[in-house]
Amino acid sequence: MFRVIIVDDEAYIRQGLRKILQRFAPQWELVGEAEDGEAGLRQILRLQPDLVILDFRMPGLNGIECCERIAERAPRIRRILLTAYQDFQLAKQAISCGVTEFITKPLDRGELLETLRKVETMIEKERNEEARVLSLQQSVQKVAPLATKLYYQQFIFGQDDRELAQFIVEAGYSPPLDRDSDSLVLLAISPDWIENNAYSSFDVELFRYALTKFVQEWYAERNSAYVLQDHIGQVVVVLNYTSGEAAASLSARESANRLQRDIDRTFKRTVTIGLSGFHPLAEASQAYQDASLAVTYRLVCGGGQILSLPALPVDRKISASELEHLDGSLEQLLLGNEQAAFSAIDKFAFSEPLMPAELKRLITHYILRVGAQLKIMDLDMRQISGKTLEEWLHELEGIAVRSSLMSRIGELVRDVCRTIRQERSAPNTPLIEKVKQHVSQDLADGVSLQSVADRFGMNASYFSRWFKFETGQNFVAFLKECRIEKARSLLLQSSHSLQEISERVGYADIKHFCRVFKEYTCYSPSEYKRAHSR
């Protein structure tokens, strides 16, 4: 149905139009009539019809003046002007105020019905377009929350978010952020209790979903906060501020402290919160990176804290003395001294905070060296600790919190030390026999303390102490003994020259060989051969 109002000062014209509509155009509902422009305009603005048919000449407001007022206050209403004149100037005026059609008097029924059909087509087209737009808007409004989420994700991850921002505005929502005037502080919240292989993937997702919903509800009354989950499972909170840096930073830290306490009370678990600095909105991506990096320092500083990069070491180098602690731990480990080995690595890792990636790299190196030593000793890491070397490294990669890291390292140290003590208590431990065999077989190759230590994956200082602990003899003395005993055998059982014998036992200088031989046996090589060949 279509709704129409007739405004004409001549009653018979109004009556004629009414009859034509009733008989030949029943789809048009006559909702009002008026005999002058002012009364007609009041009805038009009150009833908001689809169409108004007006006479050009009327008392008070004429048809053109009425059309001008309608164009200003209700422009969607179609207008048909009745006139007895065919004046070009009048036509120009009518067009300028939005008149749809002219109909000249006296009225022609066919012309009127044809004009009404044209208006019907226009109105139906307009209604269809309005329905389409409304449907689109409703669809857009349904996905607008998702679009807002995607907008924030792209925004903080440094991706182009302009199209999504425009989409959100066109859906009838206010712009998510004012980039020209606002600033932000960003929180990255990560549960300390979720680590690789600690829970099933379903439980992990359930934990993260529950935590995200909790944080969203916690910030629900704060209009300038937005909460989402990032691709690594952190809950990210964007806190939008219009205040200055000092006030915003203090507010964000206080908010993080309260939130952390509430999470602890609700879940009976701790979270680490990374807190970015105060950034303009254009630097949101940097704020996200800073907060996420701060979270990783729980590997060094421990979990259940609020961490911020300005208070953390971001480029500290490892000193030589710290590396000695790592070597010292390995030495004590291979001697079976559990407490000393663990204390040394704990001191190495946490006496001064390291960057998390650097700490993990050095702990990985430590475990690899432990694995190499066990292999040399013909010991199987899986039998010792229940995990292969590869499984240990994979588990290390998933550790995020200091307490978990040291717990795993403590397990490894305990298991390895226990096995080494058991091995040492047995006679002729395999490794020391391998060392002795290697020395006796490779005398001619210039074997030395350093070369043997390298061969068995130890540093020279540690190897020297370990060898004396295992044999009760200094390695240099043992090496000299091996050389002289080999020389004795060659002197008595072969026809080699002294030069050849000297080289075979590792002495390039024959004079030096003769001097050492005499110090050890009280004979020169020639005297020894004569005395013992009879």
Beta strands, then each sheet from edge to edge (+ up, - down):
strand 1: 2-7
strand 2: 28-34
strand 3: 51-55
strand 4: 78-83
strand 5: 101-104
strand 6: 183-191
strand 7: 225-229
strand 8: 235-241
strand 9: 271-275
strand 10: 279-280
strand 11: 306-307
sheet 1: 2+ 1+ 3+ 4+ 5+
sheet 2: 7+ 8- 6+ 9- 11-
sheet 3: 7+ 8- 6+ 10-
end
